[in-house]
């Protein structure tokens, strides 16, 4: 019975930890690439 409870907890906790880790890594990666781009964003011109 204890093994089933531990397995269920692992199935619930491990995806949450994985999601937090991946979110943190992508935010870190996005922060690094934002510094490499120009400060002014380029907006498309839709005039005819």
mmCIF file as Biopython writes it, N, C-alpha, C and O atoms, coordinates in Angstrom:
data_model
#
loop_
_atom_site.group_PDB
_atom_site.id
_atom_site.type_symbol
_atom_site.label_atom_id
_atom_site.label_alt_id
_atom_site.label_comp_id
_atom_site.label_asym_id
_atom_site.label_entity_id
_atom_site.label_seq_id
_atom_site.pdbx_PDB_ins_code
_atom_site.Cartn_x
_atom_site.Cartn_y
_atom_site.Cartn_z
_atom_site.occupancy
_atom_site.B_iso_or_equiv
_atom_site.auth_seq_id
_atom_site.auth_asym_id
_atom_site.pdbx_PDB_model_num
ATOM 1   N N  . UNK A ? 1  ? 0.826  -1.200 0.000   1.0 0.0 1  A 1 
ATOM 2   C CA . UNK A ? 1  ? 0.000  0.000  0.000   1.0 0.0 1  A 1 
ATOM 3   C C  . UNK A ? 1  ? 0.864  1.255  0.000   1.0 0.0 1  A 1 
ATOM 4   O O  . UNK A ? 1  ? 0.548  2.234  -0.677  1.0 0.0 1  A 1 
ATOM 5   N N  . UNK A ? 2  ? 1.959  1.223  0.764   1.0 0.0 2  A 1 
ATOM 6   C CA . UNK A ? 2  ? 2.858  2.369  0.826   1.0 0.0 2  A 1 
ATOM 7   C C  . UNK A ? 2  ? 3.490  2.657  -0.533  1.0 0.0 2  A 1 
ATOM 8   O O  . UNK A ? 2  ? 3.700  3.816  -0.892  1.0 0.0 2  A 1 
ATOM 9   N N  . UNK A ? 3  ? 3.791  1.606  -1.284  1.0 0.0 3  A 1 
ATOM 10  C CA . UNK A ? 3  ? 4.391  1.793  -2.608  1.0 0.0 3  A 1 
ATOM 11  C C  . UNK A ? 3  ? 3.422  2.484  -3.566  1.0 0.0 3  A 1 
ATOM 12  O O  . UNK A ? 3  ? 3.838  3.298  -4.390  1.0 0.0 3  A 1 
ATOM 13  N N  . UNK A ? 4  ? 2.148  2.166  -3.462  1.0 0.0 4  A 1 
ATOM 14  C CA . UNK A ? 4  ? 1.151  2.804  -4.329  1.0 0.0 4  A 1 
ATOM 15  C C  . UNK A ? 4  ? 1.004  4.281  -3.992  1.0 0.0 4  A 1 
ATOM 16  O O  . UNK A ? 4  ? 0.860  5.111  -4.890  1.0 0.0 4  A 1 
ATOM 17  N N  . UNK A ? 5  ? 1.041  4.615  -2.700  1.0 0.0 5  A 1 
ATOM 18  C CA . UNK A ? 5  ? 0.932  6.013  -2.289  1.0 0.0 5  A 1 
ATOM 19  C C  . UNK A ? 5  ? 2.164  6.792  -2.735  1.0 0.0 5  A 1 
ATOM 20  O O  . UNK A ? 5  ? 2.039  7.910  -3.235  1.0 0.0 5  A 1 
ATOM 21  N N  . UNK A ? 6  ? 3.344  6.218  -2.559  1.0 0.0 6  A 1 
ATOM 22  C CA . UNK A ? 6  ? 4.579  6.890  -2.993  1.0 0.0 6  A 1 
ATOM 23  C C  . UNK A ? 6  ? 4.615  7.053  -4.514  1.0 0.0 6  A 1 
ATOM 24  O O  . UNK A ? 6  ? 5.058  8.082  -5.025  1.0 0.0 6  A 1 
ATOM 25  N N  . UNK A ? 7  ? 4.154  6.044  -5.221  1.0 0.0 7  A 1 
ATOM 26  C CA . UNK A ? 7  ? 4.105  6.136  -6.682  1.0 0.0 7  A 1 
ATOM 27  C C  . UNK A ? 7  ? 3.143  7.238  -7.125  1.0 0.0 7  A 1 
ATOM 28  O O  . UNK A ? 7  ? 3.450  7.999  -8.043  1.0 0.0 7  A 1 
ATOM 29  N N  . UNK A ? 8  ? 1.992  7.325  -6.480  1.0 0.0 8  A 1 
ATOM 30  C CA . UNK A ? 8  ? 1.015  8.362  -6.810  1.0 0.0 8  A 1 
ATOM 31  C C  . UNK A ? 8  ? 1.577  9.751  -6.512  1.0 0.0 8  A 1 
ATOM 32  O O  . UNK A ? 8  ? 1.407  10.673 -7.308  1.0 0.0 8  A 1 
ATOM 33  N N  . UNK A ? 9  ? 2.240  9.901  -5.376  1.0 0.0 9  A 1 
ATOM 34  C CA . UNK A ? 9  ? 2.856  11.189 -5.048  1.0 0.0 9  A 1 
ATOM 35  C C  . UNK A ? 9  ? 3.943  11.551 -6.046  1.0 0.0 9  A 1 
ATOM 36  O O  . UNK A ? 9  ? 4.062  12.710 -6.444  1.0 0.0 9  A 1 
ATOM 37  N N  . UNK A ? 10 ? 4.737  10.569 -6.453  1.0 0.0 10 A 1 
ATOM 38  C CA . UNK A ? 10 ? 5.784  10.829 -7.443  1.0 0.0 10 A 1 
ATOM 39  C C  . UNK A ? 10 ? 5.176  11.245 -8.773  1.0 0.0 10 A 1 
ATOM 40  O O  . UNK A ? 10 ? 5.711  12.123 -9.450  1.0 0.0 10 A 1 
ATOM 41  N N  . UNK A ? 11 ? 4.066  10.625 -9.156  1.0 0.0 11 A 1 
ATOM 42  C CA . UNK A ? 11 ? 3.402  10.983 -10.415 1.0 0.0 11 A 1 
ATOM 43  C C  . UNK A ? 11 ? 2.813  12.386 -10.367 1.0 0.0 11 A 1 
ATOM 44  O O  . UNK A ? 11 ? 2.646  13.020 -11.409 1.0 0.0 11 A 1 
ATOM 45  N N  . UNK A ? 12 ? 2.501  12.872 -9.192  1.0 0.0 12 A 1 
ATOM 46  C CA . UNK A ? 12 ? 1.952  14.225 -9.064  1.0 0.0 12 A 1 
ATOM 47  C C  . UNK A ? 12 ? 3.043  15.278 -8.890  1.0 0.0 12 A 1 
ATOM 48  O O  . UNK A ? 12 ? 2.924  16.385 -9.415  1.0 0.0 12 A 1 
ATOM 49  N N  . UNK A ? 13 ? 4.092  14.946 -8.164  1.0 0.0 13 A 1 
ATOM 50  C CA . UNK A ? 13 ? 5.108  15.928 -7.818  1.0 0.0 13 A 1 
ATOM 51  C C  . UNK A ? 13 ? 6.146  16.101 -8.923  1.0 0.0 13 A 1 
ATOM 52  O O  . UNK A ? 13 ? 6.559  17.226 -9.202  1.0 0.0 13 A 1 
ATOM 53  N N  . UNK A ? 14 ? 6.574  15.017 -9.553  1.0 0.0 14 A 1 
ATOM 54  C CA . UNK A ? 14 ? 7.627  15.123 -10.562 1.0 0.0 14 A 1 
ATOM 55  C C  . UNK A ? 14 ? 7.248  15.995 -11.760 1.0 0.0 14 A 1 
ATOM 56  O O  . UNK A ? 14 ? 8.089  16.782 -12.194 1.0 0.0 14 A 1 
ATOM 57  N N  . UNK A ? 15 ? 6.044  15.909 -12.321 1.0 0.0 15 A 1 
ATOM 58  C CA . UNK A ? 15 ? 5.700  16.820 -13.415 1.0 0.0 15 A 1 
ATOM 59  C C  . UNK A ? 15 ? 5.664  18.290 -12.987 1.0 0.0 15 A 1 
ATOM 60  O O  . UNK A ? 15 ? 5.996  19.174 -13.776 1.0 0.0 15 A 1 
ATOM 61  N N  . UNK A ? 16 ? 5.268  18.546 -11.759 1.0 0.0 16 A 1 
ATOM 62  C CA . UNK A ? 16 ? 5.245  19.925 -11.270 1.0 0.0 16 A 1 
ATOM 63  C C  . UNK A ? 16 ? 6.674  20.458 -11.174 1.0 0.0 16 A 1 
ATOM 64  O O  . UNK A ? 16 ? 6.953  21.581 -11.597 1.0 0.0 16 A 1 
ATOM 65  N N  . UNK A ? 17 ? 7.565  19.661 -10.625 1.0 0.0 17 A 1 
ATOM 66  C CA . UNK A ? 17 ? 8.974  20.077 -10.519 1.0 0.0 17 A 1 
ATOM 67  C C  . UNK A ? 17 ? 9.565  20.272 -11.910 1.0 0.0 17 A 1 
ATOM 68  O O  . UNK A ? 17 ? 10.303 21.229 -12.139 1.0 0.0 17 A 1 
ATOM 69  N N  . UNK A ? 18 ? 9.248  19.375 -12.837 1.0 0.0 18 A 1 
ATOM 70  C CA . UNK A ? 18 ? 9.744  19.497 -14.205 1.0 0.0 18 A 1 
ATOM 71  C C  . UNK A ? 18 ? 9.226  20.788 -14.853 1.0 0.0 18 A 1 
ATOM 72  O O  . UNK A ? 18 ? 9.991  21.489 -15.516 1.0 0.0 18 A 1 
ATOM 73  N N  . UNK A ? 19 ? 7.959  21.107 -14.675 1.0 0.0 19 A 1 
ATOM 74  C CA . UNK A ? 19 ? 7.395  22.320 -15.246 1.0 0.0 19 A 1 
ATOM 75  C C  . UNK A ? 19 ? 8.024  23.579 -14.684 1.0 0.0 19 A 1 
ATOM 76  O O  . UNK A ? 19 ? 8.279  24.528 -15.426 1.0 0.0 19 A 1 
ATOM 77  N N  . UNK A ? 20 ? 8.278  23.601 -13.385 1.0 0.0 20 A 1 
ATOM 78  C CA . UNK A ? 20 ? 8.922  24.755 -12.766 1.0 0.0 20 A 1 
ATOM 79  C C  . UNK A ? 20 ? 10.342 24.908 -13.293 1.0 0.0 20 A 1 
ATOM 80  O O  . UNK A ? 20 ? 10.777 26.023 -13.579 1.0 0.0 20 A 1 
ATOM 81  N N  . UNK A ? 21 ? 11.067 23.808 -13.423 1.0 0.0 21 A 1 
ATOM 82  C CA . UNK A ? 21 ? 12.440 23.855 -13.916 1.0 0.0 21 A 1 
ATOM 83  C C  . UNK A ? 21 ? 12.498 24.342 -15.362 1.0 0.0 21 A 1 
ATOM 84  O O  . UNK A ? 21 ? 13.327 25.188 -15.698 1.0 0.0 21 A 1 
ATOM 85  N N  . UNK A ? 22 ? 11.631 23.818 -16.210 1.0 0.0 22 A 1 
ATOM 86  C CA . UNK A ? 22 ? 11.622 24.228 -17.618 1.0 0.0 22 A 1 
ATOM 87  C C  . UNK A ? 22 ? 11.211 25.688 -17.749 1.0 0.0 22 A 1 
ATOM 88  O O  . UNK A ? 22 ? 11.782 26.415 -18.563 1.0 0.0 22 A 1 
ATOM 89  N N  . UNK A ? 23 ? 10.234 26.132 -16.965 1.0 0.0 23 A 1 
ATOM 90  C CA . UNK A ? 23 ? 9.817  27.528 -16.992 1.0 0.0 23 A 1 
ATOM 91  C C  . UNK A ? 23 ? 10.960 28.441 -16.568 1.0 0.0 23 A 1 
ATOM 92  O O  . UNK A ? 23 ? 11.174 29.488 -17.179 1.0 0.0 23 A 1 
ATOM 93  N N  . UNK A ? 24 ? 11.688 28.059 -15.539 1.0 0.0 24 A 1 
ATOM 94  C CA . UNK A ? 24 ? 12.821 28.856 -15.075 1.0 0.0 24 A 1 
ATOM 95  C C  . UNK A ? 24 ? 13.908 28.920 -16.151 1.0 0.0 24 A 1 
ATOM 96  O O  . UNK A ? 24 ? 14.489 29.981 -16.381 1.0 0.0 24 A 1 
ATOM 97  N N  . UNK A ? 25 ? 14.187 27.788 -16.811 1.0 0.0 25 A 1 
ATOM 98  C CA . UNK A ? 25 ? 15.217 27.775 -17.854 1.0 0.0 25 A 1 
ATOM 99  C C  . UNK A ? 25 ? 14.811 28.632 -19.046 1.0 0.0 25 A 1 
ATOM 100 O O  . UNK A ? 25 ? 15.642 29.361 -19.588 1.0 0.0 25 A 1 
ATOM 101 N N  . UNK A ? 26 ? 13.557 28.560 -19.463 1.0 0.0 26 A 1 
ATOM 102 C CA . UNK A ? 26 ? 13.119 29.380 -20.597 1.0 0.0 26 A 1 
ATOM 103 C C  . UNK A ? 26 ? 13.120 30.862 -20.250 1.0 0.0 26 A 1 
ATOM 104 O O  . UNK A ? 26 ? 13.457 31.688 -21.097 1.0 0.0 26 A 1 
ATOM 105 N N  . UNK A ? 27 ? 12.752 31.212 -19.032 1.0 0.0 27 A 1 
ATOM 106 C CA . UNK A ? 27 ? 12.823 32.623 -18.621 1.0 0.0 27 A 1 
ATOM 107 C C  . UNK A ? 27 ? 14.264 33.102 -18.596 1.0 0.0 27 A 1 
ATOM 108 O O  . UNK A ? 27 ? 14.546 34.235 -18.984 1.0 0.0 27 A 1 
ATOM 109 N N  . UNK A ? 28 ? 15.172 32.259 -18.147 1.0 0.0 28 A 1 
ATOM 110 C CA . UNK A ? 28 ? 16.592 32.605 -18.145 1.0 0.0 28 A 1 
ATOM 111 C C  . UNK A ? 28 ? 17.102 32.778 -19.565 1.0 0.0 28 A 1 
ATOM 112 O O  . UNK A ? 28 ? 17.835 33.725 -19.851 1.0 0.0 28 A 1 
ATOM 113 N N  . UNK A ? 29 ? 16.722 31.876 -20.454 1.0 0.0 29 A 1 
ATOM 114 C CA . UNK A ? 29 ? 17.143 31.933 -21.844 1.0 0.0 29 A 1 
ATOM 115 C C  . UNK A ? 29 ? 16.559 33.149 -22.550 1.0 0.0 29 A 1 
ATOM 116 O O  . UNK A ? 29 ? 17.243 33.787 -23.350 1.0 0.0 29 A 1 
ATOM 117 N N  . UNK A ? 30 ? 15.302 33.476 -22.262 1.0 0.0 30 A 1 
ATOM 118 C CA . UNK A ? 30 ? 14.661 34.637 -22.871 1.0 0.0 30 A 1 
ATOM 119 C C  . UNK A ? 30 ? 15.327 35.922 -22.395 1.0 0.0 30 A 1 
ATOM 120 O O  . UNK A ? 30 ? 15.478 36.861 -23.178 1.0 0.0 30 A 1 
ATOM 121 N N  . UNK A ? 31 ? 15.725 35.983 -21.138 1.0 0.0 31 A 1 
ATOM 122 C CA . UNK A ? 31 ? 16.397 37.161 -20.608 1.0 0.0 31 A 1 
ATOM 123 C C  . UNK A ? 31 ? 17.742 37.401 -21.266 1.0 0.0 31 A 1 
ATOM 124 O O  . UNK A ? 31 ? 18.134 38.547 -21.487 1.0 0.0 31 A 1 
ATOM 125 N N  . UNK A ? 32 ? 18.451 36.325 -21.580 1.0 0.0 32 A 1 
ATOM 126 C CA . UNK A ? 32 ? 19.746 36.470 -22.243 1.0 0.0 32 A 1 
ATOM 127 C C  . UNK A ? 32 ? 19.587 36.931 -23.689 1.0 0.0 32 A 1 
ATOM 128 O O  . UNK A ? 32 ? 20.359 37.768 -24.157 1.0 0.0 32 A 1 
ATOM 129 N N  . UNK A ? 33 ? 18.599 36.397 -24.400 1.0 0.0 33 A 1 
ATOM 130 C CA . UNK A ? 33 ? 18.427 36.790 -25.795 1.0 0.0 33 A 1 
ATOM 131 C C  . UNK A ? 33 ? 17.837 38.189 -25.911 1.0 0.0 33 A 1 
ATOM 132 O O  . UNK A ? 33 ? 18.034 38.849 -26.931 1.0 0.0 33 A 1 
ATOM 133 N N  . UNK A ? 34 ? 17.124 38.658 -24.900 1.0 0.0 34 A 1 
ATOM 134 C CA . UNK A ? 34 ? 16.558 40.006 -24.956 1.0 0.0 34 A 1 
ATOM 135 C C  . UNK A ? 34 ? 17.664 41.055 -24.912 1.0 0.0 34 A 1 
ATOM 136 O O  . UNK A ? 34 ? 17.524 42.126 -25.502 1.0 0.0 34 A 1 
ATOM 137 N N  . UNK A ? 35 ? 18.749 40.760 -24.227 1.0 0.0 35 A 1 
ATOM 138 C CA . UNK A ? 35 ? 19.861 41.722 -24.157 1.0 0.0 35 A 1 
ATOM 139 C C  . UNK A ? 35 ? 20.620 41.792 -25.473 1.0 0.0 35 A 1 
ATOM 140 O O  . UNK A ? 35 ? 21.264 42.804 -25.750 1.0 0.0 35 A 1 
ATOM 141 N N  . UNK A ? 36 ? 20.566 40.762 -26.279 1.0 0.0 36 A 1 
ATOM 142 C CA . UNK A ? 36 ? 21.297 40.752 -27.543 1.0 0.0 36 A 1 
ATOM 143 C C  . UNK A ? 36 ? 20.565 41.523 -28.635 1.0 0.0 36 A 1 
ATOM 144 O O  . UNK A ? 36 ? 21.201 42.026 -29.562 1.0 0.0 36 A 1 
ATOM 145 N N  . UNK A ? 37 ? 19.258 41.624 -28.545 1.0 0.0 37 A 1 
ATOM 146 C CA . UNK A ? 37 ? 18.475 42.323 -29.559 1.0 0.0 37 A 1 
ATOM 147 C C  . UNK A ? 37 ? 18.566 43.834 -29.351 1.0 0.0 37 A 1 
ATOM 148 O O  . UNK A ? 37 ? 19.034 44.312 -28.317 1.0 0.0 37 A 1 
ATOM 149 N N  . UNK A ? 38 ? 18.109 44.564 -30.356 1.0 0.0 38 A 1 
ATOM 150 C CA . UNK A ? 38 ? 18.081 46.022 -30.248 1.0 0.0 38 A 1 
ATOM 151 C C  . UNK A ? 38 ? 17.103 46.445 -29.164 1.0 0.0 38 A 1 
ATOM 152 O O  . UNK A ? 38 ? 16.165 45.717 -28.840 1.0 0.0 38 A 1 
ATOM 153 N N  . UNK A ? 39 ? 17.328 47.619 -28.611 1.0 0.0 39 A 1 
ATOM 154 C CA . UNK A ? 39 ? 16.447 48.105 -27.556 1.0 0.0 39 A 1 
ATOM 155 C C  . UNK A ? 39 ? 15.068 48.475 -28.082 1.0 0.0 39 A 1 
ATOM 156 O O  . UNK A ? 39 ? 14.071 48.306 -27.381 1.0 0.0 39 A 1 
ATOM 157 N N  . UNK A ? 40 ? 15.004 48.977 -29.305 1.0 0.0 40 A 1 
ATOM 158 C CA . UNK A ? 40 ? 13.737 49.409 -29.865 1.0 0.0 40 A 1 
ATOM 159 C C  . UNK A ? 40 ? 13.109 48.267 -30.657 1.0 0.0 40 A 1 
ATOM 160 O O  . UNK A ? 40 ? 13.742 47.713 -31.557 1.0 0.0 40 A 1 
ATOM 161 N N  . UNK A ? 41 ? 11.886 47.917 -30.332 1.0 0.0 41 A 1 
ATOM 162 C CA . UNK A ? 41 ? 11.227 46.861 -31.109 1.0 0.0 41 A 1 
ATOM 163 C C  . UNK A ? 41 ? 10.843 47.369 -32.495 1.0 0.0 41 A 1 
ATOM 164 O O  . UNK A ? 41 ? 10.567 48.555 -32.672 1.0 0.0 41 A 1 
ATOM 165 N N  . UNK A ? 42 ? 10.826 46.484 -33.458 1.0 0.0 42 A 1 
ATOM 166 C CA . UNK A ? 42 ? 10.473 46.837 -34.831 1.0 0.0 42 A 1 
ATOM 167 C C  . UNK A ? 42 ? 9.022  46.460 -35.055 1.0 0.0 42 A 1 
ATOM 168 O O  . UNK A ? 42 ? 8.641  45.299 -34.912 1.0 0.0 42 A 1 
ATOM 169 N N  . UNK A ? 43 ? 8.214  47.453 -35.408 1.0 0.0 43 A 1 
ATOM 170 C CA . UNK A ? 43 ? 6.814  47.211 -35.672 1.0 0.0 43 A 1 
ATOM 171 C C  . UNK A ? 43 ? 6.591  47.238 -37.180 1.0 0.0 43 A 1 
ATOM 172 O O  . UNK A ? 43 ? 7.143  48.105 -37.857 1.0 0.0 43 A 1 
ATOM 173 N N  . UNK A ? 44 ? 5.804  46.321 -37.725 1.0 0.0 44 A 1 
ATOM 174 C CA . UNK A ? 44 ? 5.546  46.332 -39.161 1.0 0.0 44 A 1 
ATOM 175 C C  . UNK A ? 44 ? 4.702  47.538 -39.569 1.0 0.0 44 A 1 
ATOM 176 O O  . UNK A ? 44 ? 3.845  47.994 -38.812 1.0 0.0 44 A 1 
ATOM 177 N N  . UNK A ? 45 ? 4.952  48.038 -40.759 1.0 0.0 45 A 1 
ATOM 178 C CA . UNK A ? 45 ? 4.223  49.171 -41.279 1.0 0.0 45 A 1 
ATOM 179 C C  . UNK A ? 45 ? 3.145  48.638 -42.217 1.0 0.0 45 A 1 
ATOM 180 O O  . UNK A ? 45 ? 3.464  48.020 -43.233 1.0 0.0 45 A 1 
ATOM 181 N N  . UNK A ? 46 ? 1.877  48.868 -41.892 1.0 0.0 46 A 1 
ATOM 182 C CA . UNK A ? 46 ? 0.782  48.333 -42.642 1.0 0.0 46 A 1 
ATOM 183 C C  . UNK A ? 46 ? 0.165  49.334 -43.607 1.0 0.0 46 A 1 
ATOM 184 O O  . UNK A ? 46 ? -0.975 49.160 -44.038 1.0 0.0 46 A 1 
ATOM 185 N N  . UNK A ? 47 ? 0.904  50.375 -43.947 1.0 0.0 47 A 1 
ATOM 186 C CA . UNK A ? 47 ? 0.369  51.376 -44.870 1.0 0.0 47 A 1 
ATOM 187 C C  . UNK A ? 47 ? 0.425  50.851 -46.288 1.0 0.0 47 A 1 
ATOM 188 O O  . UNK A ? 47 ? 1.301  50.065 -46.652 1.0 0.0 47 A 1 
ATOM 189 N N  . UNK A ? 48 ? -0.538 51.308 -47.084 1.0 0.0 48 A 1 
ATOM 190 C CA . UNK A ? 48 ? -0.571 50.893 -48.505 1.0 0.0 48 A 1 
ATOM 191 C C  . UNK A ? 48 ? -0.001 52.012 -49.344 1.0 0.0 48 A 1 
ATOM 192 O O  . UNK A ? 48 ? 0.073  51.890 -50.567 1.0 0.0 48 A 1 
#
